[in-house]
Amino acid sequence: MPRSIATRLFFSYLAVVVVGLAAAAITISGLLLRYENDQTKLRLEELSAPFLTAIQTGVRAGQQPREIVVSLTEQANAADARLLITTPQRRVVVDSEGTLINVQLPQPSASNIGEFTDGNEQWIFVRQQLRQAAASAGGLGFIVVARPRAVFADTLRALLPSLAVTGLVALGFALVVAGLLSRTITRPLRDLVAGVRRFASGDYGTRVPIAGPSEVAEMSTAFNEMASEIQRARGSEQARRRGVARRRDHPSRSAPPCANGRGTPAGRAA
C-alpha cells in the first residue's frame, strides 16, 4: 500500500480513469455494434440486388441455381458475402461456402431479413423468392444473400488503439492533477510538521500558516491555539518563578513594617 499522499491520489485518479474508460468502451462498442448491424442490413439490401437479379435471370434462362451460384462465388467473396438457395421450407440446397447444405434457416422477419449462425459466426441475410420454379430448389425456392454480422469483440478490438491513446492522455492528466492536489495537502502538512518540531525544540513562539484543505487548516488552527495556551502558561509560570526568586534574594523587601523601628512588629509594641 503506497504511503505517500501523492502516490495514493495518483492511483485513485488512475483507477477512476480506468473504470471510466472501460465503461465508455463498453457503451460505445454497444452503440457501434448496433449501428454496424443496421448499416450491414442497409448495405446488404443494396449488395444483394445485382446477385438476386443475376440468379433470377439465370434461372429464367434455364441454368441450374447451383451453376449460377458457383459462377457468382468469386464476386460474392470479394463483397464479403455468401449466396444460398433454399427450398420453400427454408432448407439450404446450394451454399457458396458449402457448409450449410440441408440446414434449415431461421424464419426471417416480414421484411425478409433474418439471421443465422454458421459455426461461431453470425450472419445477416436477405432473401427473395425465385420467380420461376427450379427443380433443385424444390419449386419456388428462395435466393439468400448473407453477410457476417458485426461482433462485439471485433468492434471493441477496433476501438483499442483509440482507447489506448485516450488512456495515455488520461494517465498523464491524472498524474498532473494528483501532483497538484497533493501539493495543496502535503505542503501545509509539511509546514505543520516543521512547526511542531520547532515547538518541541523550545521555540514556543512558533506558529504555522492556516492553509490547505479544511481538515488540514483545522489541524493548523488547533496547533496554533495549543501553542498560544502553552506559551501563556509558560509565561505565567516563569513570572511566578521570578517573583519567588526575587523574594528569596531580597527578603527585607517582602518583610512586614515595624512600629518601633527596631525590627519589632507593630502588633508587639507596648
Secondary structure, 3 states (H helix, E strand, C coil): CCCCHHHHHHHHHHHHHHHHHHHHHHHHHHHHHHHHHHHHHHHHHHHHHHHHHHHHHHHHCCCCHHHHHHHHHHHHHHCCCEEEEECCCCEEEEECCCCCCCCECCCCCCCCEEEEEECCEEEEEEEEECCCCEHHHCECCEEEEEEECCCHHHHHHHHHHHHHHHHHHHHHHHHHHHHHHHHHHHHHHHHHHHHHHHHHCCCCCCCCCCCCCHHHHHHHHHHHHHHHHHHHHHHHHHHHHHHHHHHHHCHHHCCCCECCCCCCEHHHCC
